[in-house]
Amino acid sequence: MNYNDRTFLVTGGSSGLGGATASMLVEKGAHVILLDINEQTGQKKETELGKNSRFIKTDVTNEADVMAAIALAKQEFNGLHGVINAAGIPIAEKVLDRDGMPHSLESFKRGIEVNLVGTFNVIRLAAQAMKDNEPTEDGERGVIVNTASAAAFDGQIGQASYAASKSGVVGMALPIARELARYGIRVCTIAPGLFETPMLATLSEEVRDSLGKQVPFPPRLGRPNEYASLACHIIENVVLNAEVIRLDGAIRMTAK
């Protein structure tokens, strides 16, 4: 798939991995619809990207919100041709805390709801919108790039909800790719390791440096534009389908 006259939804598109990908897509000539729950950062990102972007406040778990974003893509640009699912929340809580009290069921559900159900919600509605696109020479009508995490494979203590949600994103890549193949829609998943994102920005520079040194090579945190580069390669390479790609510098997370 090329980028000219193509429109992409980017969830979590105002910052971090989604923000970097949105910027790269616009640089390559695409239109982007920025979906984010944070209205202030979303509007700022739209201003930064200019005329080829639109922001819409979106809760990815809400059907009406996602349908409105798809409608905006059709109204403002020329339909919908791809999705980058980068919205997500961290849940850090032990099954039993130091006092022996159990994990909040509500927070566990919230992690699953946003990270897994929200990703699926966007996939199902976007697929419906893309299935009738005019096919490319290869028969392609759309592409979906989801975001899992190294935690899907190496979940640490306190990551039960987060690891479970990201494992779900990994697990649904193949069955959805198989199903949507009949429509010419590809599905791939990126599983990032430790990246410079708002999730880690609250930590001190010393702690971030220490985390980066745990990565075999390069011994640093990943940069959002490196995620964006892989997302764009997936978009461009029509043979990539149903693949889960670890983007983690060979790190394997320890228990804690």
C-alpha positions as CSV (number, residue, x, y, z in Angstrom):
1,M,0.0,0.0,0.0
2,N,1.3,3.5,-0.8
3,Y,0.4,6.6,1.1
4,N,-1.0,9.1,-1.4
5,D,-4.7,9.6,-1.0
6,R,-4.8,7.0,1.8
7,T,-6.3,7.7,5.2
8,F,-5.3,6.0,8.5
9,L,-6.9,5.9,11.9
10,V,-4.2,6.2,14.7
11,T,-5.5,5.4,18.2
12,G,-3.4,7.0,20.9
13,G,-2.4,9.3,18.1
14,S,-1.6,12.4,20.1
15,S,1.6,11.2,21.7
16,G,4.1,8.4,22.2
17,L,4.1,5.5,19.7
18,G,0.9,6.6,18.0
19,G,2.0,10.2,17.8
20,A,5.3,9.3,16.1
21,T,3.5,7.1,13.7
22,A,0.9,9.7,12.8
23,S,3.7,12.2,12.1
24,M,5.6,9.7,9.9
25,L,2.4,8.9,8.0
26,V,1.7,12.5,7.2
27,E,5.4,13.0,6.2
28,K,4.9,10.2,3.7
29,G,1.8,11.8,2.2
30,A,-1.1,10.1,4.0
31,H,-4.0,11.6,5.8
32,V,-4.5,10.7,9.5
33,I,-7.4,10.7,11.9
34,L,-6.0,11.1,15.4
35,L,-8.1,9.2,18.0
36,D,-7.3,10.0,21.6
37,I,-9.1,10.4,24.9
38,N,-6.9,13.5,25.8
39,E,-8.5,16.4,24.0
40,Q,-5.7,19.0,24.8
41,T,-2.9,16.9,23.4
42,G,-5.0,15.7,20.5
43,Q,-5.8,19.2,19.3
44,K,-2.1,20.2,19.8
45,K,-1.1,17.3,17.6
46,E,-3.6,18.2,14.9
47,T,-2.2,21.7,14.8
48,E,1.3,20.3,14.5
49,L,0.5,18.0,11.6
50,G,-1.6,20.5,9.7
51,K,-4.2,20.1,7.0
52,N,-3.7,16.3,6.5
53,S,-4.8,15.5,10.0
54,R,-8.0,15.7,12.1
55,F,-8.4,15.0,15.8
56,I,-11.5,13.5,17.3
57,K,-11.8,12.7,21.0
58,T,-12.3,9.0,21.2
59,D,-12.8,6.3,23.8
60,V,-11.7,3.2,21.9
61,T,-14.0,1.0,23.9
62,N,-17.1,3.1,22.8
63,E,-18.7,2.0,19.5
64,A,-20.3,5.4,18.8
65,D,-16.9,7.2,19.3
66,V,-15.1,4.9,16.9
67,M,-17.9,5.1,14.3
68,A,-17.7,8.9,14.5
69,A,-13.9,8.7,13.8
70,I,-14.5,6.5,10.7
71,A,-17.2,8.9,9.5
72,L,-14.8,11.8,9.9
73,A,-12.3,9.9,7.7
74,K,-14.9,9.5,5.0
75,Q,-16.1,13.1,5.3
76,E,-12.8,14.9,5.5
77,F,-10.6,12.8,3.3
78,N,-11.3,9.8,1.0
79,G,-12.4,6.9,3.2
80,L,-10.4,4.6,5.4
81,H,-7.4,2.5,4.3
82,G,-5.5,1.6,7.4
83,V,-5.4,1.5,11.2
84,I,-2.6,1.9,13.8
85,N,-3.9,0.7,17.2
86,A,-1.6,2.3,19.7
87,A,-4.0,3.3,22.5
88,G,-3.4,1.6,25.8
89,I,-3.1,2.0,29.5
90,P,-0.7,0.5,32.1
91,I,-2.1,-1.4,35.1
92,A,0.5,-2.1,37.8
93,E,-1.0,-4.1,40.7
94,K,-0.1,-7.3,42.4
95,V,-2.6,-10.2,42.8
96,L,-1.9,-9.9,46.5
97,D,-0.4,-6.7,47.9
98,R,2.1,-6.6,50.8
99,D,-0.8,-6.7,53.3
100,G,-2.4,-9.7,51.5
101,M,-5.2,-7.7,50.0
102,P,-6.3,-8.9,46.5
103,H,-6.0,-7.1,43.2
104,S,-8.9,-4.8,42.4
105,L,-11.2,-6.6,40.0
106,E,-12.2,-3.3,38.5
107,S,-8.7,-2.2,37.6
108,F,-8.0,-5.7,36.1
109,K,-11.2,-5.3,34.0
110,R,-10.2,-1.8,33.0
111,G,-6.9,-2.9,31.6
112,I,-8.5,-5.7,29.5
113,E,-11.3,-3.4,28.4
114,V,-9.0,-0.6,27.0
115,N,-6.0,-2.6,25.8
116,L,-7.8,-5.7,24.4
117,V,-11.5,-4.9,23.9
118,G,-10.7,-1.4,22.7
119,T,-8.3,-2.7,20.1
120,F,-10.8,-5.3,18.9
121,N,-13.6,-2.7,18.8
122,V,-11.5,-0.5,16.4
123,I,-10.5,-3.6,14.3
124,R,-14.1,-4.8,13.7
125,L,-15.5,-1.4,12.8
126,A,-12.6,-0.4,10.6
127,A,-12.7,-3.7,8.8
128,Q,-16.3,-3.1,8.0
129,A,-15.4,0.3,6.5
130,M,-12.4,-1.0,4.5
131,K,-13.8,-4.2,3.0
132,D,-15.5,-2.4,0.1
133,N,-12.4,-0.3,-0.8
134,E,-11.1,-0.5,-4.4
135,P,-8.4,-3.1,-4.3
136,T,-4.8,-2.4,-5.2
137,E,-2.9,-4.4,-7.8
138,D,-2.3,-7.1,-5.2
139,G,-5.9,-7.1,-4.1
140,E,-5.3,-5.2,-0.9
141,R,-8.1,-3.1,0.6
142,G,-6.7,-2.3,4.0
143,V,-4.0,-2.9,6.7
144,I,-4.3,-3.0,10.5
145,V,-1.3,-2.7,12.8
146,N,-1.9,-3.5,16.4
147,T,0.3,-2.9,19.5
148,A,1.0,-5.6,22.0
149,S,4.1,-5.6,24.3
150,A,7.0,-7.6,25.4
151,A,4.9,-8.1,28.5
152,A,2.7,-10.4,26.5
153,F,5.6,-12.9,26.6
154,D,7.6,-11.8,29.7
155,G,5.0,-10.4,32.0
156,Q,6.5,-9.2,35.3
157,I,5.2,-9.3,38.8
158,G,2.4,-6.7,39.0
159,Q,1.5,-7.0,35.3
160,A,-1.3,-9.6,35.4
161,S,-3.8,-7.3,33.8
162,Y,-1.4,-5.6,31.4
163,A,0.2,-8.9,30.3
164,A,-3.1,-10.6,29.9
165,S,-4.5,-7.8,27.7
166,K,-1.4,-7.7,25.5
167,S,-1.3,-11.5,25.2
168,G,-4.9,-11.2,23.9
169,V,-3.7,-8.7,21.2
170,V,-1.0,-11.2,20.2
171,G,-3.4,-14.2,20.2
172,M,-6.1,-12.6,18.0
173,A,-3.6,-11.5,15.2
174,L,-3.7,-14.8,13.3
175,P,-7.4,-15.7,13.4
176,I,-8.4,-12.1,12.4
177,A,-5.8,-12.0,9.6
178,R,-7.1,-15.4,8.3
179,E,-10.7,-14.2,8.4
180,L,-10.0,-10.8,6.8
181,A,-7.8,-12.2,4.0
182,R,-10.9,-12.8,1.9
183,Y,-11.4,-9.0,1.9
184,G,-7.7,-8.2,1.2
185,I,-7.2,-6.7,4.7
186,R,-3.9,-7.5,6.4
187,V,-3.4,-7.7,10.2
188,C,0.0,-7.5,12.0
189,T,1.1,-6.8,15.6
190,I,4.1,-5.0,17.0
191,A,5.3,-6.0,20.5
192,P,7.5,-3.2,21.8
193,G,9.9,-3.5,24.7
194,L,11.0,-0.5,26.7
195,F,10.3,2.7,24.9
196,E,10.5,6.4,25.5
197,T,6.7,7.0,25.9
198,P,4.5,9.1,28.3
199,M,4.1,5.8,30.3
200,L,7.8,6.0,31.2
201,A,8.1,9.8,31.2
202,T,7.0,10.0,34.9
203,L,10.2,8.1,35.9
204,S,13.4,10.0,36.7
205,E,16.1,10.2,34.1
206,E,18.3,8.0,36.3
207,V,15.6,5.2,36.4
208,R,15.0,5.5,32.6
209,D,18.8,5.2,32.0
210,S,18.9,2.1,34.2
211,L,16.0,0.5,32.4
212,G,17.7,1.2,29.0
213,K,20.9,-0.5,30.1
214,Q,18.9,-3.7,30.6
215,V,18.4,-3.9,26.8
216,P,21.1,-6.1,25.2
217,F,21.5,-3.9,22.1
218,P,21.1,-1.1,21.7
219,P,21.5,-0.5,25.4
220,R,18.9,2.3,25.7
221,L,15.1,2.8,25.5
222,G,13.5,2.5,22.2
223,R,12.5,5.7,20.4
224,P,8.9,6.2,19.1
225,N,10.1,6.9,15.6
226,E,11.6,3.4,15.6
227,Y,8.2,2.0,16.3
228,A,6.8,4.2,13.6
229,S,9.3,3.0,11.0
230,L,8.3,-0.6,11.6
231,A,4.6,0.3,11.4
232,C,5.2,2.0,8.1
233,H,7.2,-1.0,6.8
234,I,4.3,-3.2,7.6
235,I,2.0,-0.9,5.7
236,E,4.4,-1.0,2.7
237,N,5.2,-4.7,2.6
238,V,2.1,-6.6,1.4
239,V,3.6,-10.0,2.3
240,L,3.6,-9.2,6.0
241,N,0.5,-10.6,7.4
242,A,-0.6,-12.3,10.7
243,E,2.9,-11.6,12.1
244,V,3.8,-10.5,15.6
245,I,7.1,-8.7,15.6
246,R,9.0,-8.1,18.8
247,L,10.7,-4.7,18.8
248,D,12.7,-4.8,21.9
249,G,16.5,-4.9,21.4
250,A,16.5,-8.6,22.5
251,I,15.4,-7.8,26.0
252,R,13.7,-10.6,28.0
253,M,12.1,-9.1,31.0
254,T,12.9,-10.4,34.5
255,A,10.3,-11.3,37.1
256,K,10.5,-7.8,38.6
